[in-house]
């Protein structure tokens, strides 16, 4: 079981804006997901090359968001990436043999008691509050 919370105070996160001659309300929304399930989630990547990034736990979709002015309509909460620093040796442009360190994502996790959070800016028609639906993706 996950515990999900969002900030409810409208005075801290609401302002009125005018876009294209129309009035809208702009909300700064934050969401936090806490793993209180009693078990850790861990996805290990195998050694084959993969195109995997940001494995979602929950997706929040704002039904009445306009997406105007490059704002969001969705907010996604993802597992945390597990990275390992890898050292490799290569020749530089000068012909020197030198070591380099790069971080490599080896998996994704969320341990018991840990949380993930994110923020988004939502623009909705004036007088409306964000109408948000929550969808569990994992």
C-alpha positions as CSV (number, residue, x, y, z in Angstrom):
1,X,0.0,0.0,0.0
2,X,1.2,3.5,-0.8
3,X,0.3,6.7,0.9
4,X,-0.4,9.6,-1.4
5,X,-0.8,13.2,-0.4
6,X,-1.1,16.5,-2.1
7,X,-1.0,20.1,-0.8
8,X,-4.5,21.5,-0.4
9,X,-3.9,25.2,0.6
10,X,-5.1,27.4,-2.3
11,X,-3.6,30.6,-0.9
12,X,0.0,29.2,-1.3
13,X,-0.3,27.8,-4.7
14,X,-2.9,29.7,-6.7
15,X,-2.7,32.9,-8.9
16,X,-4.8,34.4,-11.6
17,X,-3.3,34.8,-15.1
18,X,-4.6,36.1,-18.4
19,X,-3.7,34.2,-21.6
20,X,-4.9,35.3,-25.0
21,X,-7.4,37.7,-23.4
22,X,-9.0,34.9,-21.3
23,X,-8.7,34.5,-17.5
24,X,-7.3,31.4,-16.0
25,X,-6.2,30.1,-12.6
26,X,-2.6,28.9,-12.3
27,X,-1.9,26.3,-9.6
28,X,1.5,25.0,-8.4
29,X,0.7,21.4,-7.4
30,X,3.0,19.0,-5.5
31,X,2.5,15.3,-4.8
32,X,4.3,12.9,-2.5
33,X,4.1,9.1,-2.5
34,X,5.3,7.2,0.6
35,X,6.0,3.5,0.5
36,X,4.3,2.2,3.6
37,X,3.6,-1.2,2.2
38,X,6.1,-3.0,4.4
39,X,8.1,-4.2,1.4
40,X,10.7,-2.7,-0.9
41,X,10.2,-2.3,-4.6
42,X,13.3,-3.2,-6.7
43,X,13.7,-3.6,-10.4
44,X,17.1,-4.7,-11.6
45,X,18.1,-4.2,-15.2
46,X,19.8,-7.1,-16.9
47,X,23.1,-6.8,-18.8
48,X,21.5,-6.5,-22.2
49,X,21.2,-2.9,-23.5
50,X,17.7,-1.5,-22.7
51,X,15.9,1.7,-23.2
52,X,14.3,2.1,-19.8
53,X,13.9,5.3,-17.9
54,X,11.8,6.6,-15.1
55,X,9.6,3.6,-14.2
56,X,6.2,5.1,-13.1
57,X,4.4,4.2,-9.9
58,X,1.5,6.7,-10.1
59,X,0.2,9.1,-12.8
60,X,-1.9,12.1,-11.9
61,X,-3.9,13.4,-14.8
62,X,-5.6,16.9,-14.5
63,X,-8.7,16.6,-16.6
64,X,-9.4,20.3,-16.9
65,X,-5.8,21.6,-17.3
66,X,-5.3,23.5,-20.5
67,X,-1.6,22.9,-21.0
68,X,-1.2,26.6,-22.0
69,X,2.1,28.4,-21.7
70,X,4.0,25.1,-21.7
71,X,2.4,23.9,-18.4
72,X,1.6,20.4,-17.4
73,X,-1.5,18.3,-17.7
74,X,0.0,15.3,-15.9
75,X,2.3,14.6,-13.0
76,X,4.2,11.3,-12.7
77,X,5.8,9.8,-9.6
78,X,8.6,7.4,-10.5
79,X,10.8,4.8,-8.7
80,X,14.2,6.2,-7.7
81,X,17.1,5.3,-10.1
82,X,19.9,3.1,-8.6
83,X,23.2,4.3,-10.1
84,X,26.7,2.9,-10.0
85,X,29.8,4.8,-11.0
86,X,31.8,2.9,-13.7
87,X,35.4,3.6,-14.4
88,X,36.7,3.0,-17.9
89,X,40.0,3.7,-19.6
90,X,40.3,5.4,-23.0
91,X,42.7,7.5,-25.1
92,X,42.2,11.3,-25.1
93,X,42.6,13.5,-28.1
94,X,46.2,14.1,-27.1
95,X,46.9,10.3,-27.1
96,X,47.1,10.0,-23.3
97,X,45.6,6.8,-21.7
98,X,43.2,8.2,-19.1
99,X,40.4,6.9,-16.8
100,X,36.9,8.3,-16.9
101,X,34.0,7.8,-14.5
102,X,30.4,7.7,-15.7
103,X,27.2,7.0,-13.7
104,X,25.2,4.0,-15.0
105,X,21.6,3.3,-14.0
106,X,21.5,-0.4,-12.9
107,X,17.9,-0.5,-11.6
108,X,15.1,1.3,-9.9
109,X,13.9,1.1,-6.3
110,X,11.7,2.5,-3.5
111,X,12.4,1.1,0.0
112,X,10.0,0.9,2.8
113,X,9.4,4.3,4.4
114,X,11.0,6.2,1.5
115,X,9.1,8.7,-0.5
116,X,9.1,10.3,-4.0
117,X,7.7,13.6,-4.9
118,X,7.3,16.0,-7.8
119,X,5.7,19.3,-8.7
120,X,3.8,20.7,-11.7
121,X,2.2,23.9,-12.8
122,X,-1.4,23.5,-13.9
123,X,-3.5,26.2,-15.7
124,X,-7.3,25.7,-15.4
125,X,-10.3,27.8,-16.4
126,X,-10.9,30.7,-13.9
127,X,-13.0,29.7,-11.0
128,X,-12.2,26.0,-11.3
129,X,-9.9,23.9,-9.2
130,X,-7.7,21.2,-10.7
131,X,-9.8,18.0,-11.4
132,X,-7.2,15.3,-10.8
133,X,-7.6,11.6,-11.4
134,X,-5.0,9.2,-10.0
135,X,-3.9,6.1,-11.8
136,X,-1.7,3.4,-10.3
137,X,0.7,2.2,-13.0
138,X,2.6,-0.4,-11.1
